[in-house]
Structure formats: C-alpha cells, structure tokens
Amino acid sequence: MKRSASSRQWLRRHVNDPYVQRSKKEGYRSRAAYKLLEIDDRDRILFPGAVVVDLGSAPGGWTQVAVKRAGPTGRVVAIDLLEMEAVAGARFIRADFSTAAGLAAVEEALGGSRADAVLSDMAPNISGISISDQARSMALAELARDFALAHLKPGGAFLVKVFQGAGYEEFHRSLRTGFDKVVVRKPDASRGESAELYVLARGPRAG
Ligand SMILES: C[S@@+](CC[C@H](N)C(=O)[O-])C[C@H]1O[C@@H](n2cnc3c(N)ncnc32)[C@H](O)[C@@H]1O
C-alpha cells in the first residue's frame, strides 16, 4: 500500500523520536510514559502505597509508571475504551469512562477508597474538525475533573491533559476554584508544536 506524504513524514518523525527509542529500550509501552515521569519527578504525585486512577490508559505507559511508583502496597485502577494488555499490579477496565457503567466500574474497583492521584491522559479520536475535537477533549477533561473532585483524598492530586483552545481558560478557572493549588506543565516529551498541556491541581476543596 502506498503511504501519503504526511503519513511518511509522521512515520519518519516517530522512528527518529528519542522518546520512542528510549521507550523501546526501557520497556515502556508509549512515549507518553516520559511525560508522567518528568512531571512526577518534579511534582511528586506518585509515592509508595498510593491509590491511583488512570483515565484513558491504553496502551499503558502511564499505568506502568503508576504501578512502579505506587509499588506493591499501592493500588492502580486503569480504564480505557480500547483493549490494553495487562500491566501486572494494575486493575484494567475496558469501558467508556463517560458512561454511567464506566464510572461505576471504576468506583467499584476503588472499593470505597479515595484516590491519592487521579490522572487523565484521555483524548478523543481526532476527526480533523478542530472545533468539535476541542469540545470533545474539554468534555473529557471536565468529566475527569468532576471525578477527581468527588474521589480524591484531601490533599490529593489531579493531573489532566488539555489542549489550549476554546474552553481552556474556563476549565483552568474551574480548577482554581475547586482546588488549593493549580500549576501548568509542558513536559519535554510533549511535542513543542502540540497545543497539549498538562494541568496539575492539588487539594480538592470541600463542596
Ligand atoms: C493519549 S492516549 C493515552 C496514553 C496513555 N496515557 C499511555 O501512557 O499509554 C488517550 C487514550 O484515551 C482513551 N479515551 C478517550 N476517550 C475515552 C473514554 N471516554 N473512556 C475511556 N478512555 C478514553 C483513548 O482510547 C486513548 O487510548
């Protein structure tokens, strides 16, 4: 099959990407793992014994990092629409987090515990229609925020991927209202040309 010029360009960039090469060498399933590693090295979200929820987990790079850092006394619950090969030490749920059934499955896996960290790297399938892609991406971030506000322990951390664009400022404001501290991170592994940012909010406020 003949590839288009843009897919050839993507493939070349992917193969030459230092984070892709590193992930192959170090056994991470995605280059995304390095985004979480870098943020966690700086902000210390994950620790031994932590209860972690990983929203939009496939193929599992963040889940691998969370399991490693939460250790054998921690608990990691991961959910994705797509199938994901098991990560030892994590409980994976294949479901749509935006449905009542998906939410209930995550809550059941938590077994009544609150989380130390809620991570969301969820991203919708890109349609190419930027207005609707941005709206769907913000809707996922809002769902993750509401889950974090309801399920984090006092002092817990919420890390979420967002794209700068329509709805971002309001979303950021809502985090500043809902949490004690909010910072924005753009890890090196996040491509410079991408509008992607990670927002870290800590300390959910009651009510
Ligand atoms: C960028 S990938 C996550 C990469 C992952 N953090 C890693 O390190 O391997 C985004 C994921 O979000 C998932 N996703 C999007 N919408 C979702 C939803 N409603 N429920 C569950 N997962 C969803 C996608 O299926 C996709 O696998």
The ligand as an ORCA input file, in Angstrom:
! r2SCAN-3c Opt
* xyz 0 1
  C      -3.089      9.562     24.555
  S      -3.887      8.033     24.857
  C      -3.312      7.620     26.468
  C      -1.882      7.167     26.512
  C      -1.512      6.592     27.872
  N      -1.503      7.612     28.913
  C      -0.156      5.922     27.853
  O       0.743      6.387     28.546
  O      -0.011      4.900     27.192
  C      -5.532      8.537     25.150
  C      -6.479      7.398     25.477
  O      -7.728      7.948     25.936
  C      -8.701      6.965     25.648
  N     -10.058      7.508     25.805
  C     -10.626      8.506     25.096
  N     -11.898      8.684     25.479
  C     -12.134      7.787     26.475
  C     -13.277      7.468     27.256
  N     -14.441      8.118     27.083
  N     -13.186      6.470     28.166
  C     -12.019      5.789     28.315
  N     -10.911      6.038     27.594
  C     -10.965      7.021     26.678
  C      -8.359      6.554     24.224
  O      -8.948      5.330     23.890
  C      -6.834      6.518     24.276
  O      -6.345      5.220     24.471
*
